[in-house]
């Protein structure tokens, strides 16, 4: 999933010392599933925010 890959790159961008180790950890099936859930929740919250603001406010 490209979105998950992008999120992993974002999460590891600031890591200096253990970047490879962190990248391996974040690419495990469990971590990728967790990241997928975070992305889904984020999208849901953005959508709900737009709905709550109404058609003329956002």
N, CA, C and O atoms as a Maestro MAE file, in Angstrom:
{
 s_m_m2io_version
 :::
 2.0.0
}

f_m_ct {
 s_m_title
 :::
 protein
 m_atom[232] {
  # First column is atom index #
  i_m_mmod_type
  r_m_x_coord
  r_m_y_coord
  r_m_z_coord
  i_m_residue_number
  s_m_chain_name
  s_m_pdb_residue_name
  s_m_pdb_atom_name
  i_m_atomic_number
  :::
  1 25 0.852 -1.180 0.000 1 A "UNK " " N  " 7
  2 3 0.000 0.000 0.000 1 A "UNK " " CA " 6
  3 2 0.900 1.247 0.000 1 A "UNK " " C  " 6
  4 15 1.684 1.443 0.928 1 A "UNK " " O  " 8
  5 25 0.790 2.074 -1.021 2 A "UNK " " N  " 7
  6 3 1.644 3.263 -1.117 2 A "UNK " " CA " 6
  7 2 1.449 4.249 0.038 2 A "UNK " " C  " 6
  8 15 2.399 4.912 0.454 2 A "UNK " " O  " 8
  9 25 0.229 4.346 0.552 3 A "UNK " " N  " 7
  10 3 -0.015 5.264 1.673 3 A "UNK " " CA " 6
  11 2 0.757 4.823 2.913 3 A "UNK " " C  " 6
  12 15 1.318 5.649 3.632 3 A "UNK " " O  " 8
  13 25 0.779 3.527 3.152 4 A "UNK " " N  " 7
  14 3 1.513 3.002 4.305 4 A "UNK " " CA " 6
  15 2 3.006 3.245 4.117 4 A "UNK " " C  " 6
  16 15 3.697 3.641 5.055 4 A "UNK " " O  " 8
  17 25 3.501 3.008 2.908 5 A "UNK " " N  " 7
  18 3 4.918 3.252 2.619 5 A "UNK " " CA " 6
  19 2 5.288 4.712 2.856 5 A "UNK " " C  " 6
  20 15 6.346 5.006 3.413 5 A "UNK " " O  " 8
  21 25 4.422 5.618 2.434 6 A "UNK " " N  " 7
  22 3 4.660 7.049 2.632 6 A "UNK " " CA " 6
  23 2 4.674 7.395 4.114 6 A "UNK " " C  " 6
  24 15 5.509 8.180 4.564 6 A "UNK " " O  " 8
  25 25 3.757 6.815 4.868 7 A "UNK " " N  " 7
  26 3 3.700 7.071 6.307 7 A "UNK " " CA " 6
  27 2 4.962 6.547 6.998 7 A "UNK " " C  " 6
  28 15 5.503 7.205 7.887 7 A "UNK " " O  " 8
  29 25 5.421 5.380 6.594 8 A "UNK " " N  " 7
  30 3 6.648 4.822 7.173 8 A "UNK " " CA " 6
  31 2 7.835 5.732 6.870 8 A "UNK " " C  " 6
  32 15 8.664 5.976 7.747 8 A "UNK " " O  " 8
  33 25 7.925 6.231 5.653 9 A "UNK " " N  " 7
  34 3 9.007 7.161 5.306 9 A "UNK " " CA " 6
  35 2 8.940 8.405 6.176 9 A "UNK " " C  " 6
  36 15 9.964 8.914 6.632 9 A "UNK " " O  " 8
  37 25 7.722 8.891 6.402 10 A "UNK " " N  " 7
  38 3 7.537 10.073 7.237 10 A "UNK " " CA " 6
  39 2 7.967 9.795 8.682 10 A "UNK " " C  " 6
  40 15 8.607 10.632 9.318 10 A "UNK " " O  " 8
  41 25 7.612 8.623 9.185 11 A "UNK " " N  " 7
  42 3 7.947 8.269 10.564 11 A "UNK " " CA " 6
  43 2 9.443 8.063 10.767 11 A "UNK " " C  " 6
  44 15 9.963 8.324 11.851 11 A "UNK " " O  " 8
  45 25 10.134 7.600 9.738 12 A "UNK " " N  " 7
  46 3 11.563 7.326 9.878 12 A "UNK " " CA " 6
  47 2 12.441 8.502 9.449 12 A "UNK " " C  " 6
  48 15 13.660 8.463 9.615 12 A "UNK " " O  " 8
  49 25 11.827 9.533 8.904 13 A "UNK " " N  " 7
  50 3 12.592 10.672 8.386 13 A "UNK " " CA " 6
  51 2 13.490 11.300 9.450 13 A "UNK " " C  " 6
  52 15 14.638 11.642 9.163 13 A "UNK " " O  " 8
  53 25 12.993 11.453 10.651 14 A "UNK " " N  " 7
  54 3 13.758 12.112 11.700 14 A "UNK " " CA " 6
  55 2 14.704 11.194 12.454 14 A "UNK " " C  " 6
  56 15 15.515 11.664 13.253 14 A "UNK " " O  " 8
  57 25 14.614 9.901 12.216 15 A "UNK " " N  " 7
  58 3 15.469 8.952 12.934 15 A "UNK " " CA " 6
  59 2 16.874 8.978 12.350 15 A "UNK " " C  " 6
  60 15 17.059 8.819 11.143 15 A "UNK " " O  " 8
  61 25 17.846 9.178 13.206 16 A "UNK " " N  " 7
  62 3 19.223 9.236 12.727 16 A "UNK " " CA " 6
  63 2 19.972 7.936 13.015 16 A "UNK " " C  " 6
  64 15 20.544 7.324 12.113 16 A "UNK " " O  " 8
  65 25 19.960 7.527 14.271 17 A "UNK " " N  " 7
  66 3 20.783 6.388 14.687 17 A "UNK " " CA " 6
  67 2 20.246 5.038 14.229 17 A "UNK " " C  " 6
  68 15 20.977 4.267 13.607 17 A "UNK " " O  " 8
  69 25 19.012 4.745 14.520 18 A "UNK " " N  " 7
  70 3 18.459 3.409 14.294 18 A "UNK " " CA " 6
  71 2 17.455 3.382 13.153 18 A "UNK " " C  " 6
  72 15 16.457 2.665 13.220 18 A "UNK " " O  " 8
  73 25 17.709 4.147 12.119 19 A "UNK " " N  " 7
  74 3 16.749 4.276 11.023 19 A "UNK " " CA " 6
  75 2 16.444 2.930 10.362 19 A "UNK " " C  " 6
  76 15 15.281 2.624 10.097 19 A "UNK " " O  " 8
  77 25 17.470 2.127 10.095 20 A "UNK " " N  " 7
  78 3 17.250 0.830 9.450 20 A "UNK " " CA " 6
  79 2 16.453 -0.110 10.347 20 A "UNK " " C  " 6
  80 15 15.550 -0.811 9.889 20 A "UNK " " O  " 8
  81 25 16.800 -0.112 11.627 21 A "UNK " " N  " 7
  82 3 16.095 -0.964 12.582 21 A "UNK " " CA " 6
  83 2 14.636 -0.535 12.707 21 A "UNK " " C  " 6
  84 15 13.738 -1.376 12.725 21 A "UNK " " O  " 8
  85 25 14.405 0.753 12.792 22 A "UNK " " N  " 7
  86 3 13.049 1.283 12.875 22 A "UNK " " CA " 6
  87 2 12.263 0.942 11.614 22 A "UNK " " C  " 6
  88 15 11.092 0.568 11.690 22 A "UNK " " O  " 8
  89 25 12.898 1.070 10.470 23 A "UNK " " N  " 7
  90 3 12.256 0.763 9.199 23 A "UNK " " CA " 6
  91 2 11.848 -0.709 9.143 23 A "UNK " " C  " 6
  92 15 10.747 -1.033 8.698 23 A "UNK " " O  " 8
  93 25 12.727 -1.596 9.590 24 A "UNK " " N  " 7
  94 3 12.401 -3.032 9.627 24 A "UNK " " CA " 6
  95 2 11.205 -3.285 10.533 24 A "UNK " " C  " 6
  96 15 10.297 -4.038 10.181 24 A "UNK " " O  " 8
  97 25 11.210 -2.647 11.707 25 A "UNK " " N  " 7
  98 3 10.108 -2.829 12.651 25 A "UNK " " CA " 6
  99 2 8.789 -2.340 12.065 25 A "UNK " " C  " 6
  100 15 7.767 -3.018 12.174 25 A "UNK " " O  " 8
  101 25 8.810 -1.167 11.445 26 A "UNK " " N  " 7
  102 3 7.579 -0.588 10.905 26 A "UNK " " CA " 6
  103 2 7.060 -1.351 9.690 26 A "UNK " " C  " 6
  104 15 5.893 -1.209 9.327 26 A "UNK " " O  " 8
  105 25 7.900 -2.147 9.066 27 A "UNK " " N  " 7
  106 3 7.482 -2.921 7.905 27 A "UNK " " CA " 6
  107 2 7.028 -4.338 8.248 27 A "UNK " " C  " 6
  108 15 6.757 -5.133 7.348 27 A "UNK " " O  " 8
  109 25 6.942 -4.662 9.534 28 A "UNK " " N  " 7
  110 3 6.384 -5.968 9.897 28 A "UNK " " CA " 6
  111 2 4.884 -5.940 9.614 28 A "UNK " " C  " 6
  112 15 4.274 -4.870 9.619 28 A "UNK " " O  " 8
  113 25 4.287 -7.102 9.367 29 A "UNK " " N  " 7
  114 3 2.839 -7.129 9.089 29 A "UNK " " CA " 6
  115 2 1.994 -6.470 10.188 29 A "UNK " " C  " 6
  116 15 1.017 -5.779 9.899 29 A "UNK " " O  " 8
  117 25 2.378 -6.691 11.443 30 A "UNK " " N  " 7
  118 3 1.618 -6.104 12.550 30 A "UNK " " CA " 6
  119 2 1.711 -4.584 12.542 30 A "UNK " " C  " 6
  120 15 0.713 -3.894 12.745 30 A "UNK " " O  " 8
  121 25 2.906 -4.069 12.308 31 A "UNK " " N  " 7
  122 3 3.081 -2.614 12.282 31 A "UNK " " CA " 6
  123 2 2.365 -1.994 11.094 31 A "UNK " " C  " 6
  124 15 1.735 -0.945 11.225 31 A "UNK " " O  " 8
  125 25 2.458 -2.637 9.938 32 A "UNK " " N  " 7
  126 3 1.781 -2.111 8.747 32 A "UNK " " CA " 6
  127 2 0.268 -2.088 8.964 32 A "UNK " " C  " 6
  128 15 -0.401 -1.152 8.526 32 A "UNK " " O  " 8
  129 25 -0.280 -3.104 9.635 33 A "UNK " " N  " 7
  130 3 -1.710 -3.133 9.926 33 A "UNK " " CA " 6
  131 2 -2.075 -1.998 10.876 33 A "UNK " " C  " 6
  132 15 -3.103 -1.343 10.703 33 A "UNK " " O  " 8
  133 25 -1.240 -1.770 11.872 34 A "UNK " " N  " 7
  134 3 -1.481 -0.686 12.814 34 A "UNK " " CA " 6
  135 2 -1.439 0.670 12.113 34 A "UNK " " C  " 6
  136 15 -2.284 1.529 12.366 34 A "UNK " " O  " 8
  137 25 -0.466 0.860 11.243 35 A "UNK " " N  " 7
  138 3 -0.360 2.112 10.481 35 A "UNK " " CA " 6
  139 2 -1.583 2.285 9.589 35 A "UNK " " C  " 6
  140 15 -2.097 3.395 9.448 35 A "UNK " " O  " 8
  141 25 -2.050 1.199 8.990 36 A "UNK " " N  " 7
  142 3 -3.253 1.254 8.152 36 A "UNK " " CA " 6
  143 2 -4.449 1.732 8.973 36 A "UNK " " C  " 6
  144 15 -5.241 2.547 8.500 36 A "UNK " " O  " 8
  145 25 -4.581 1.231 10.193 37 A "UNK " " N  " 7
  146 3 -5.681 1.651 11.063 37 A "UNK " " CA " 6
  147 2 -5.562 3.126 11.430 37 A "UNK " " C  " 6
  148 15 -6.565 3.838 11.471 37 A "UNK " " O  " 8
  149 25 -4.348 3.583 11.695 38 A "UNK " " N  " 7
  150 3 -4.123 4.998 12.011 38 A "UNK " " CA " 6
  151 2 -4.521 5.871 10.826 38 A "UNK " " C  " 6
  152 15 -5.184 6.893 11.000 38 A "UNK " " O  " 8
  153 25 -4.117 5.471 9.622 39 A "UNK " " N  " 7
  154 3 -4.455 6.245 8.423 39 A "UNK " " CA " 6
  155 2 -5.961 6.273 8.189 39 A "UNK " " C  " 6
  156 15 -6.515 7.306 7.813 39 A "UNK " " O  " 8
  157 25 -6.623 5.144 8.411 40 A "UNK " " N  " 7
  158 3 -8.078 5.087 8.247 40 A "UNK " " CA " 6
  159 2 -8.763 6.000 9.255 40 A "UNK " " C  " 6
  160 15 -9.698 6.721 8.907 40 A "UNK " " O  " 8
  161 25 -8.302 5.972 10.498 41 A "UNK " " N  " 7
  162 3 -8.870 6.839 11.529 41 A "UNK " " CA " 6
  163 2 -8.649 8.304 11.180 41 A "UNK " " C  " 6
  164 15 -9.549 9.126 11.347 41 A "UNK " " O  " 8
  165 25 -7.461 8.632 10.698 42 A "UNK " " N  " 7
  166 3 -7.145 10.009 10.316 42 A "UNK " " CA " 6
  167 2 -8.079 10.488 9.203 42 A "UNK " " C  " 6
  168 15 -8.608 11.598 9.268 42 A "UNK " " O  " 8
  169 25 -8.277 9.655 8.191 43 A "UNK " " N  " 7
  170 3 -9.177 10.011 7.084 43 A "UNK " " CA " 6
  171 2 -10.609 10.181 7.581 43 A "UNK " " C  " 6
  172 15 -11.317 11.099 7.165 43 A "UNK " " O  " 8
  173 25 -11.025 9.290 8.473 44 A "UNK " " N  " 7
  174 3 -12.378 9.368 9.026 44 A "UNK " " CA " 6
  175 2 -12.574 10.666 9.789 44 A "UNK " " C  " 6
  176 15 -13.603 11.326 9.643 44 A "UNK " " O  " 8
  177 25 -11.591 11.036 10.602 45 A "UNK " " N  " 7
  178 3 -11.697 12.269 11.377 45 A "UNK " " CA " 6
  179 2 -11.737 13.493 10.468 45 A "UNK " " C  " 6
  180 15 -12.494 14.429 10.727 45 A "UNK " " O  " 8
  181 25 -10.932 13.498 9.404 46 A "UNK " " N  " 7
  182 3 -10.962 14.620 8.453 46 A "UNK " " CA " 6
  183 2 -12.326 14.709 7.776 46 A "UNK " " C  " 6
  184 15 -12.867 15.799 7.592 46 A "UNK " " O  " 8
  185 25 -12.869 13.567 7.411 47 A "UNK " " N  " 7
  186 3 -14.182 13.541 6.750 47 A "UNK " " CA " 6
  187 2 -15.271 14.034 7.697 47 A "UNK " " C  " 6
  188 15 -16.125 14.830 7.306 47 A "UNK " " O  " 8
  189 25 -15.242 13.564 8.939 48 A "UNK " " N  " 7
  190 3 -16.233 14.007 9.925 48 A "UNK " " CA " 6
  191 2 -16.117 15.503 10.192 48 A "UNK " " C  " 6
  192 15 -17.125 16.184 10.386 48 A "UNK " " O  " 8
  193 25 -14.900 16.009 10.202 49 A "UNK " " N  " 7
  194 3 -14.692 17.442 10.400 49 A "UNK " " CA " 6
  195 2 -15.334 18.236 9.267 49 A "UNK " " C  " 6
  196 15 -15.988 19.251 9.510 49 A "UNK " " O  " 8
  197 25 -15.150 17.778 8.031 50 A "UNK " " N  " 7
  198 3 -15.760 18.458 6.887 50 A "UNK " " CA " 6
  199 2 -17.280 18.416 6.968 50 A "UNK " " C  " 6
  200 15 -17.951 19.409 6.686 50 A "UNK " " O  " 8
  201 25 -17.819 17.269 7.352 51 A "UNK " " N  " 7
  202 3 -19.273 17.135 7.478 51 A "UNK " " CA " 6
  203 2 -19.794 18.071 8.561 51 A "UNK " " C  " 6
  204 15 -20.812 18.738 8.375 51 A "UNK " " O  " 8
  205 25 -19.094 18.121 9.695 52 A "UNK " " N  " 7
  206 3 -19.536 18.954 10.811 52 A "UNK " " CA " 6
  207 2 -19.489 20.439 10.469 52 A "UNK " " C  " 6
  208 15 -20.329 21.210 10.935 52 A "UNK " " O  " 8
  209 25 -18.519 20.842 9.661 53 A "UNK " " N  " 7
  210 3 -18.405 22.247 9.279 53 A "UNK " " CA " 6
  211 2 -19.478 22.658 8.292 53 A "UNK " " C  " 6
  212 15 -19.818 23.838 8.200 53 A "UNK " " O  " 8
  213 25 -20.007 21.716 7.565 54 A "UNK " " N  " 7
  214 3 -21.048 22.040 6.595 54 A "UNK " " CA " 6
  215 2 -20.471 22.390 5.243 54 A "UNK " " C  " 6
  216 15 -19.262 22.578 5.107 54 A "UNK " " O  " 8
  217 25 -21.328 22.478 4.241 55 A "UNK " " N  " 7
  218 3 -20.868 22.674 2.866 55 A "UNK " " CA " 6
  219 2 -20.233 24.038 2.593 55 A "UNK " " C  " 6
  220 15 -19.424 24.159 1.673 55 A "UNK " " O  " 8
  221 25 -20.576 25.051 3.359 56 A "UNK " " N  " 7
  222 3 -20.075 26.396 3.077 56 A "UNK " " CA " 6
  223 2 -18.910 26.809 3.962 56 A "UNK " " C  " 6
  224 15 -18.471 27.957 3.902 56 A "UNK " " O  " 8
  225 25 -18.397 25.887 4.789 57 A "UNK " " N  " 7
  226 3 -17.364 26.282 5.739 57 A "UNK " " CA " 6
  227 2 -16.084 25.475 5.615 57 A "UNK " " C  " 6
  228 15 -15.183 25.673 6.430 57 A "UNK " " O  " 8
  229 25 -15.948 24.596 4.667 58 A "UNK " " N  " 7
  230 3 -14.691 23.934 4.687 58 A "UNK " " CA " 6
  231 2 -14.427 22.892 3.732 58 A "UNK " " C  " 6
  232 15 -13.342 22.309 3.738 58 A "UNK " " O  " 8
  :::
 }
 m_bond[231] {
  # First column is bond index #
  i_m_from
  i_m_to
  i_m_order
  :::
  1 1 2 1
  2 2 3 1
  3 3 4 2
  4 3 5 1
  5 5 6 1
  6 6 7 1
  7 7 8 2
  8 7 9 1
  9 9 10 1
  10 10 11 1
  11 11 12 2
  12 11 13 1
  13 13 14 1
  14 14 15 1
  15 15 16 2
  16 15 17 1
  17 17 18 1
  18 18 19 1
  19 19 20 2
  20 19 21 1
  21 21 22 1
  22 22 23 1
  23 23 24 2
  24 23 25 1
  25 25 26 1
  26 26 27 1
  27 27 28 2
  28 27 29 1
  29 29 30 1
  30 30 31 1
  31 31 32 2
  32 31 33 1
  33 33 34 1
  34 34 35 1
  35 35 36 2
  36 35 37 1
  37 37 38 1
  38 38 39 1
  39 39 40 2
  40 39 41 1
  41 41 42 1
  42 42 43 1
  43 43 44 2
  44 43 45 1
  45 45 46 1
  46 46 47 1
  47 47 48 2
  48 47 49 1
  49 49 50 1
  50 50 51 1
  51 51 52 2
  52 51 53 1
  53 53 54 1
  54 54 55 1
  55 55 56 2
  56 55 57 1
  57 57 58 1
  58 58 59 1
  59 59 60 2
  60 59 61 1
  61 61 62 1
  62 62 63 1
  63 63 64 2
  64 63 65 1
  65 65 66 1
  66 66 67 1
  67 67 68 2
  68 67 69 1
  69 69 70 1
  70 70 71 1
  71 71 72 2
  72 71 73 1
  73 73 74 1
  74 74 75 1
  75 75 76 2
  76 75 77 1
  77 77 78 1
  78 78 79 1
  79 79 80 2
  80 79 81 1
  81 81 82 1
  82 82 83 1
  83 83 84 2
  84 83 85 1
  85 85 86 1
  86 86 87 1
  87 87 88 2
  88 87 89 1
  89 89 90 1
  90 90 91 1
  91 91 92 2
  92 91 93 1
  93 93 94 1
  94 94 95 1
  95 95 96 2
  96 95 97 1
  97 97 98 1
  98 98 99 1
  99 99 100 2
  100 99 101 1
  101 101 102 1
  102 102 103 1
  103 103 104 2
  104 103 105 1
  105 105 106 1
  106 106 107 1
  107 107 108 2
  108 107 109 1
  109 109 110 1
  110 110 111 1
  111 111 112 2
  112 111 113 1
  113 113 114 1
  114 114 115 1
  115 115 116 2
  116 115 117 1
  117 117 118 1
  118 118 119 1
  119 119 120 2
  120 119 121 1
  121 121 122 1
  122 122 123 1
  123 123 124 2
  124 123 125 1
  125 125 126 1
  126 126 127 1
  127 127 128 2
  128 127 129 1
  129 129 130 1
  130 130 131 1
  131 131 132 2
  132 131 133 1
  133 133 134 1
  134 134 135 1
  135 135 136 2
  136 135 137 1
  137 137 138 1
  138 138 139 1
  139 139 140 2
  140 139 141 1
  141 141 142 1
  142 142 143 1
  143 143 144 2
  144 143 145 1
  145 145 146 1
  146 146 147 1
  147 147 148 2
  148 147 149 1
  149 149 150 1
  150 150 151 1
  151 151 152 2
  152 151 153 1
  153 153 154 1
  154 154 155 1
  155 155 156 2
  156 155 157 1
  157 157 158 1
  158 158 159 1
  159 159 160 2
  160 159 161 1
  161 161 162 1
  162 162 163 1
  163 163 164 2
  164 163 165 1
  165 165 166 1
  166 166 167 1
  167 167 168 2
  168 167 169 1
  169 169 170 1
  170 170 171 1
  171 171 172 2
  172 171 173 1
  173 173 174 1
  174 174 175 1
  175 175 176 2
  176 175 177 1
  177 177 178 1
  178 178 179 1
  179 179 180 2
  180 179 181 1
  181 181 182 1
  182 182 183 1
  183 183 184 2
  184 183 185 1
  185 185 186 1
  186 186 187 1
  187 187 188 2
  188 187 189 1
  189 189 190 1
  190 190 191 1
  191 191 192 2
  192 191 193 1
  193 193 194 1
  194 194 195 1
  195 195 196 2
  196 195 197 1
  197 197 198 1
  198 198 199 1
  199 199 200 2
  200 199 201 1
  201 201 202 1
  202 202 203 1
  203 203 204 2
  204 203 205 1
  205 205 206 1
  206 206 207 1
  207 207 208 2
  208 207 209 1
  209 209 210 1
  210 210 211 1
  211 211 212 2
  212 211 213 1
  213 213 214 1
  214 214 215 1
  215 215 216 2
  216 215 217 1
  217 217 218 1
  218 218 219 1
  219 219 220 2
  220 219 221 1
  221 221 222 1
  222 222 223 1
  223 223 224 2
  224 223 225 1
  225 225 226 1
  226 226 227 1
  227 227 228 2
  228 227 229 1
  229 229 230 1
  230 230 231 1
  231 231 232 2
  :::
 }
}
